[in-house]
Amino acid sequence: MTKNQEIYLRTPIINDVDFMLQMENDPEIWQVSQTVEPFSRSEIENFIRNSKHDLIDELQLRYIVILTDTNKQIGSIDLFEFDADRNCAGVGITILSEYRGRSFGSQALESLIEEAFQNLKLKELFCNIFTNNMASIRLFESKGFQKVKLLKKHTEIKGQAFDEYLYRLMK
């Protein structure tokens, strides 16, 4: 995985369990990850131990975003919903709130795009973004993602329907 000057990406290791529990069980993130109940420590441990880190076998890949100078975990970025017929995958990113607005998400997305297109040989990446999530819209558009569709009332959270944009980046 490419190392940027401030961050790098790596696959999860068992030492990431507490960090992943913190991220995965943050209700603020649930609405974008569509999580509905907390993960247990054993679920996270099993995910890490049993993952082959193989997009084709598991239809997803998770990377932890690490600060280069301190080796501190500050976020995660995923490829998910891999479609072998179309050779594409979805992208999801979460950066801890105290590290947002400092270009770490931009660097992580840039590294993931490079990994997806050059090493994994994908031809397309896509993401869904809530229409009011301007920070994510700016981030993905800055990396060349194009808005292709408005998905009206696409996601329901606690009885409320939200509109999303579908974005796509082609190789």
N, C-alpha and C positions, 0 to 999 in steps of 0.2 A: 504494500500500500504506500502510496506517495506520502512523503512527509512535507508539510508546509513549514514555514519558519516558526509559526506559533502553535500549530496543532498537528496531530496525526491521528489516523484511524487504525484501530486494531480490533480483531474479533474478541468477544467477551472471554474472560478467564474467571476462574472460581473466585478470585479476589474481588470481582466486580459485583458479587451478590448483593451486598448492602447498598451499593450505589444504584443497581438496577431496581431493587425493592423501593428505594426512595423515589426514583423516577416513575416507575410503573404504577406506583400506588399514590401518586399525586393527583387528587381529583381535578385540579386545574387542567391537567393534561388529558384526562379521560375524554373530554368532549371531542378532541381531535383524534385520539387513538381509538375511540369507540369502545373503551374498556368499561365494563359495567360493575365489576367487583374486584376487590384487591387480590393480588397474587400472593401466594404464600412463599415463604423462604424455600421450601422444598420444590415448589414449581419452578422457581428461578434457578435453583441449583440443578435440577433435572434438565432444564433447557440448556444450560451451559455445558453440563457433562455429556449430554446426548447429541448435541448439535455437531453435525459433520462440517458445518460451514460450507455447504455445497448448495448453490442456488438451484441446480437442476433437481437434486434429490429432495430438498426441503421446500422449494418454491419461495424461499426467503433467505436473506442474509442480514445479520445485525452487526454493526460496528459501534464501538465505543469511541467517542471523541475525547482525545487526550491532549492536555496542554504539554507542549514539548519541554518547556523548562522545568516543570515540577512533576510531570507524569500524573497529574490530577485528572480524574474523569469529570468532564463538564457537560456531556450530552451523549446522544446516540443518533445514529442515522441508519436507516434500513432500506433494503430492497425487499419488496413483498409482491405477492400476486404474480409471480413469474409466469409468463405465458410462452411456452416453448414454440408454439406455432407462429406467433407474431414476434417472438424474440424480444419481448419487452417486459418491464417490471415497474411497479409503483415505487415511489420514493416517499419516505417519511423522515422527518428530522425533529429532534427536540434538544434544545440547549437550556440548561438550568437558567432560571430567570436572572440570577446575579451575573451571568456571563453574556447575556444578550446585548446586542447593539455594539459589539466590539469586533465584528467581522469573523468571529469563530464559526458561525453558521455558514457564512459565505465560503470560508476556506474548506469546511467539511463537505459542503455540497460540491464544490469544485473537485475535491479529491474523489468523491463518490462517482461523479460523472466520468472522470478519467478512468477509474477502475471499471465501471460498467461498460464503457464503449471500447476501451483499449484491451483490457485483460479478459473481461467476461464476454466480449463481442456482442453485446446487446445492440439493438438497432433503434430502440425507443425507450424513453422513460416517461412516466406520467405521474401526476399528483392531483389530488383534490384539495382545494383550499376554500375555507369559509369566505364568503364575499366580504366580510368585515375584518378579515385578518390581513391588514395592510402590510405588516412587516413580512409575512410569508409571501405575499404577492410580490412585493419589491424584491425579495431575495430570489425567488424562482425566475422572475422576469429578468433580473440582472445576469442570470446564467443562461439566458436564451430560451427559456420555456415560453411557449406561446399559449395564450388562452384560446381554447377550441370550443368550449361549450359552457353554458350556464345550466346548472342542474337545480331546478326549482324544488324547494322543500325536500332535498335529497337525504338529509340526515335528521333523524328525530332524537332529541335528548330531553328526557324528563317531560315528554309530552309537547315539546316545542320543536317545530320543523325549521331547519336552516337551509339556506341556499348555499351552493358551492360552485366554484369554477373548476372545470377540468382543464388542466394544463398538460402540454406535451412537449418533449424535446426529442427531435429526431437526429440520428447520427448523420 
